[in-house]
Amino acid sequence: MTYFRRYEAPASGFRSVAGRDEGLRRIVLAAGQLGAGEGGPLHLHHREEIWRILSGEVDVTVGSDTRRCSAGDIVIIPTDTSHGFTTITETTMEVVAELDAGQIFPASETDGTTRLVEVYRVDLPWSRRPPPGFDWTSDEEMTDVLRRAAPPKDSRE
């Protein structure tokens, strides 16, 4: 194990920069490179999270507040606070999150109600491991949850 690492900008999507594999037990640092129009629908975590926008522009919703953020902006997300984002231009960002925070989406049901659905993904460094009786969320299941999840608000509304 090494205690030092040189920062490398991610090629695409999010990747862990420092986390469990580096001996951390409580936090993870992830970096992400996203194209225009990409993002994450409204969701929440059972632990805290901080985003730092390194480049680009992104519309971010935290709770009932929506803002257009750009390079140098910091986004603070308390525990169990709904948040989501949509990139306006190609965007690079860093995420510091607590490990085992989980990823929970408010997903629309066929009867019109909304239900909180937690996903368990190996590729999300803040995800929790599935509890007994549950499996890792498949790509197909994840696509379905994201399809039914609420999009973040548009900051221009």
C-alpha positions as CSV (number, residue, x, y, z in Angstrom):
1,M,0.0,0.0,0.0
2,T,1.2,3.5,-0.7
3,Y,0.2,6.7,1.0
4,F,1.0,8.9,-2.0
5,R,-0.6,9.1,-5.4
6,R,-0.5,11.5,-8.3
7,Y,-3.9,12.8,-9.4
8,E,-5.0,11.6,-12.9
9,A,-8.1,13.1,-14.5
10,P,-10.6,10.5,-15.3
11,A,-11.2,9.5,-18.9
12,S,-15.0,9.1,-18.6
13,G,-17.5,8.4,-15.8
14,F,-16.5,8.2,-12.1
15,R,-13.6,6.2,-10.7
16,S,-12.3,5.9,-7.1
17,V,-9.0,7.8,-6.5
18,A,-8.7,6.8,-2.9
19,G,-10.9,4.5,-0.9
20,R,-11.1,0.9,0.5
21,D,-8.4,-0.4,-1.7
22,E,-6.0,2.2,-0.3
23,G,-6.9,1.3,3.3
24,L,-9.5,4.0,4.0
25,R,-12.4,2.9,6.2
26,R,-14.7,6.0,6.3
27,I,-14.3,8.0,3.2
28,V,-13.7,7.7,-0.6
29,L,-12.4,10.3,-3.1
30,A,-13.8,9.7,-6.6
31,A,-13.3,11.8,-9.7
32,G,-15.6,12.0,-12.7
33,Q,-15.5,13.3,-16.3
34,L,-18.9,13.7,-17.8
35,G,-20.1,14.9,-21.2
36,A,-22.7,17.6,-21.8
37,G,-26.2,16.5,-20.9
38,E,-25.1,13.7,-18.5
39,G,-25.7,13.5,-14.8
40,G,-27.6,11.8,-12.0
41,P,-31.3,11.9,-11.2
42,L,-32.4,12.9,-7.7
43,H,-31.2,10.5,-5.1
44,L,-29.9,10.5,-1.6
45,H,-27.3,8.8,0.6
46,H,-27.4,7.8,4.3
47,R,-24.1,9.6,4.8
48,E,-22.4,13.0,3.9
49,E,-21.0,14.0,0.5
50,I,-19.0,16.9,-0.9
51,W,-18.5,17.8,-4.6
52,R,-15.9,20.0,-6.1
53,I,-16.4,21.2,-9.7
54,L,-13.0,21.3,-11.4
55,S,-14.2,22.3,-14.9
56,G,-17.4,22.9,-16.9
57,E,-20.9,23.9,-16.0
58,V,-23.4,21.7,-14.2
59,D,-26.9,22.4,-12.8
60,V,-27.1,21.0,-9.3
61,T,-30.1,20.4,-7.1
62,V,-29.6,19.9,-3.3
63,G,-32.8,19.7,-1.3
64,S,-35.0,22.5,-2.6
65,D,-32.1,24.6,-4.0
66,T,-31.0,24.5,-7.6
67,R,-27.9,26.3,-8.9
68,R,-25.7,26.4,-11.9
69,C,-22.2,25.5,-10.7
70,S,-18.8,25.9,-12.5
71,A,-15.1,25.5,-11.8
72,G,-14.2,26.3,-8.2
73,D,-17.7,25.7,-6.8
74,I,-18.2,23.3,-3.8
75,V,-21.5,21.5,-3.3
76,I,-22.2,20.3,0.3
77,I,-24.7,17.5,0.7
78,P,-25.9,16.5,4.2
79,T,-27.0,13.0,5.1
80,D,-30.4,11.9,3.6
81,T,-30.7,15.1,1.5
82,S,-32.1,14.6,-2.0
83,H,-29.7,15.8,-4.7
84,G,-29.0,15.4,-8.5
85,F,-27.2,17.1,-11.4
86,T,-27.2,17.6,-15.1
87,T,-24.0,18.7,-16.9
88,I,-24.4,21.7,-19.3
89,T,-20.9,21.4,-20.8
90,E,-18.3,18.7,-20.4
91,T,-17.6,18.7,-16.7
92,T,-14.9,17.3,-14.4
93,M,-15.7,16.9,-10.7
94,E,-14.4,15.3,-7.5
95,V,-16.6,13.7,-4.9
96,V,-15.6,13.1,-1.3
97,A,-18.2,10.7,0.2
98,E,-18.5,8.5,3.2
99,L,-18.1,4.8,2.4
100,D,-21.2,2.6,2.8
101,A,-23.4,5.7,2.2
102,G,-25.7,3.8,-0.1
103,Q,-27.5,5.1,-3.2
104,I,-31.2,5.5,-2.9
105,F,-33.5,6.8,-5.6
106,P,-37.2,7.9,-5.4
107,A,-38.6,5.8,-8.2
108,S,-42.1,6.1,-9.7
109,E,-44.3,3.0,-9.5
110,T,-46.9,2.0,-12.1
111,D,-49.7,3.0,-9.7
112,G,-48.3,6.6,-9.6
113,T,-46.7,6.4,-6.2
114,T,-43.1,6.9,-5.5
115,R,-41.0,4.4,-3.6
116,L,-37.4,4.7,-2.3
117,V,-35.2,2.1,-4.0
118,E,-31.6,1.4,-2.9
119,V,-29.2,0.1,-5.4
120,Y,-26.1,-2.0,-4.6
121,R,-23.4,-1.5,-7.1
122,V,-19.7,-2.5,-7.1
123,D,-19.0,0.4,-9.6
124,L,-20.3,3.0,-7.1
125,P,-17.5,3.5,-4.5
126,W,-20.0,4.9,-1.9
127,S,-22.4,2.0,-2.4
128,R,-23.3,-0.4,0.5
129,R,-22.9,-4.1,0.1
130,P,-26.2,-5.9,-0.4
131,P,-27.7,-7.2,2.9
132,P,-28.5,-10.9,3.3
133,G,-31.1,-12.0,0.8
134,F,-30.3,-9.3,-1.7
135,D,-27.9,-9.4,-4.7
136,W,-25.8,-6.7,-6.4
137,T,-28.0,-4.5,-8.6
138,S,-27.6,-5.7,-12.3
139,D,-27.1,-3.3,-15.2
140,E,-30.7,-4.0,-16.3
141,E,-32.1,-3.3,-12.8
142,M,-30.1,-0.1,-12.6
143,T,-31.3,1.1,-16.0
144,D,-34.9,0.5,-14.8
145,V,-34.4,2.4,-11.6
146,L,-32.8,5.3,-13.4
147,R,-35.6,5.4,-15.9
148,R,-38.1,5.7,-13.1
149,A,-36.1,8.2,-11.0
150,A,-37.0,11.9,-10.8
151,P,-34.7,14.2,-12.9
152,P,-33.1,17.1,-11.1
153,K,-34.7,20.6,-11.5
154,D,-33.5,22.9,-14.2
155,S,-31.8,26.0,-12.7
156,R,-33.4,28.1,-15.5
157,E,-37.0,27.4,-14.4
